[in-house]
Amino acid sequence: MNFVGMPHPTNYDCALSVENLIREQSSIPATIALIAGRIQIGLSHDQLAYLADPAVNLKSIKLSRRDLARGIFSKVDAGTTVAGTMMLASHCGIQTFVTGGIGGVHRGAERSMDISADLYELGRTPMGVVCAGAKSILDLGLTLEVLVSRGWDRIVRSELIFLIAGNPWRERYHHRRDQRLPGLL
């Protein structure tokens, strides 16, 4: 689970809430972060509070896959992006990951080539990702095209499709509150 990027104290409250929801489903939450450059898989409440509060931790940052070695070497405190979390989780045998939203293709990417590493990680790391979709500030059509071209299959609840109402991109599988979804992951 990833909570860096939300304002405090919403980030901390959200992290605790999601961890509790995971426990209620008889699963074990394992929020992933770096603390003083050490990879932490599963955080204590004190560690969550430390990373979440900018008044306590002024230097906490967010690291993607490419940044992890530098973060470890520099002994930073950091949350992880979807790409960073997926890579670390997969090395620990974690098979499903929860996040608010994934990165994607930025508007104007045909000129800038600004494409989130999240999309590449989704195509390379075998893991179930539960999220609300791509962030709505992105070019959602191009994001969907990149996901499809990377071989990523989408199974979503229709009200969560890419965070916008009246979404023109219809998914292949529509499962409204379908109890079979966990089995597909």
C-alpha positions in Angstrom: 0.0 0.0 0.0 1.2 3.5 -0.8 0.1 6.6 1.1 2.8 9.2 0.4 1.4 12.0 -1.7 -1.8 12.6 0.3 -2.0 15.6 2.7 -1.5 15.0 6.4 -3.3 13.7 8.4 -5.5 12.2 5.6 -2.5 10.1 4.5 -2.0 8.5 7.9 -5.8 7.9 8.5 -6.1 6.4 5.0 -3.1 4.1 5.6 -4.6 2.8 8.9 -8.0 2.4 7.4 -6.8 0.4 4.4 -4.6 -1.8 6.6 -7.7 -2.5 8.8 -9.8 -3.4 5.7 -7.1 -5.8 4.6 -7.0 -7.4 8.1 -10.8 -7.8 8.0 -10.4 -9.9 4.9 -8.0 -12.3 6.8 -5.0 -10.9 5.0 -1.8 -9.3 6.2 -1.1 -5.7 5.2 2.5 -4.9 4.3 3.0 -1.2 3.7 6.3 -0.7 1.9 8.7 2.2 2.5 12.4 3.1 3.1 13.3 4.3 6.5 16.9 5.6 6.9 17.6 3.8 3.6 16.5 0.4 4.8 13.7 -1.4 3.0 10.7 -1.9 5.3 8.0 -4.5 4.2 5.2 -3.9 6.7 5.3 -0.8 8.9 4.5 -0.3 12.6 2.0 2.5 13.5 4.9 4.6 14.7 6.7 4.2 11.3 3.5 5.1 9.5 3.0 8.2 11.6 6.7 9.2 11.1 6.5 9.0 7.3 3.1 10.6 7.2 3.7 13.7 9.2 5.7 16.5 7.4 6.2 18.3 10.8 8.1 15.3 12.1 9.7 14.1 8.9 10.6 17.0 6.6 12.7 15.0 4.2 10.4 12.1 3.2 10.3 11.6 -0.5 8.7 9.1 -2.9 10.9 6.7 -4.9 10.2 4.7 -8.1 12.0 1.5 -9.2 14.9 3.5 -10.7 15.4 5.5 -7.5 15.6 2.7 -5.0 19.4 2.0 -5.1 20.1 5.8 -4.7 17.6 5.9 -1.8 19.2 3.0 0.0 22.7 4.4 -0.6 21.7 7.9 0.6 19.8 6.5 3.6 16.6 8.4 2.9 13.1 8.1 4.3 10.7 7.4 1.4 7.4 6.1 0.3 7.4 4.2 -3.0 5.5 4.7 -6.2 3.5 1.9 -7.8 6.5 0.7 -9.8 8.8 0.8 -6.7 6.2 -1.0 -4.5 5.5 -3.7 -7.1 9.2 -4.4 -7.5 9.9 -4.7 -3.8 6.7 -6.6 -3.1 7.4 -9.1 -5.8 10.8 -10.0 -4.4 9.1 -10.8 -1.1 6.4 -13.1 -2.6 3.6 -10.6 -2.2 1.1 -11.3 -5.0 -1.5 -8.5 -4.6 -1.0 -4.8 -4.1 -3.4 -2.0 -3.3 -3.0 1.6 -4.3 -5.2 4.7 -5.0 -4.3 5.1 -8.6 -1.6 4.3 -11.1 0.6 6.7 -13.1 0.2 6.8 -16.8 0.8 8.7 -20.0 0.9 12.4 -19.4 -0.9 14.8 -21.7 1.5 15.9 -24.5 3.5 12.7 -24.3 3.7 12.6 -28.1 6.2 15.4 -27.6 7.7 14.8 -24.2 7.5 11.0 -23.9 6.4 11.5 -20.3 5.2 8.0 -19.4 5.1 6.7 -15.9 7.3 3.8 -14.9 4.2 2.3 -13.4 3.0 1.2 -16.8 6.2 -0.6 -17.6 6.2 -2.3 -14.2 2.6 -3.4 -14.7 3.7 -5.2 -17.9 6.8 -6.8 -16.3 5.9 -7.8 -12.8 3.3 -10.6 -12.3 1.1 -9.1 -9.6 -2.5 -8.3 -9.0 -3.0 -4.5 -8.6 -6.2 -3.2 -7.0 -6.7 0.5 -7.6 -9.2 3.1 -8.8 -7.5 3.4 -12.2 -5.1 5.9 -13.7 -5.1 9.4 -12.3 -7.6 11.6 -14.2 -5.0 14.3 -15.0 -3.4 11.9 -17.4 -4.1 11.2 -21.1 -6.4 8.2 -20.3 -6.8 7.0 -23.9 -3.0 6.8 -24.4 -2.6 5.3 -20.9 -5.1 2.5 -21.8 -3.2 1.9 -25.2 0.1 1.6 -23.4 -1.4 -0.8 -20.9 -2.9 -3.0 -23.6 0.3 -2.9 -25.6 2.2 -4.2 -22.6 -0.1 -7.1 -22.3 -1.9 -5.9 -19.2 -5.5 -7.2 -18.7 -8.1 -5.0 -17.0 -10.8 -6.3 -14.8 -12.6 -3.5 -13.1 -15.8 -2.5 -11.4 -17.6 -0.2 -13.8 -17.9 2.7 -11.4 -14.1 2.9 -11.0 -13.1 3.0 -14.6 -10.3 5.5 -14.9 -11.9 7.9 -12.4 -14.2 9.7 -14.8 -17.9 9.6 -15.4 -19.1 8.6 -18.9 -15.8 6.9 -19.7 -15.6 6.2 -23.4 -13.2 3.3 -22.9 -15.2 0.3 -22.0 -13.5 -2.6 -20.3 -13.7 -6.2 -21.5 -14.8 -7.5 -18.2 -17.5 -5.7 -16.1 -17.9 -7.3 -12.7 -20.2 -5.3 -10.4 -19.5 -6.5 -6.9 -18.6 -10.0 -8.3 -17.4 -12.3 -5.6 -15.2 -14.1 -8.2 -12.8 -11.1 -8.6 -10.4 -12.2 -5.9 -10.0 -15.6 -7.6 -9.0 -13.9 -10.9 -6.0 -12.2 -9.1 
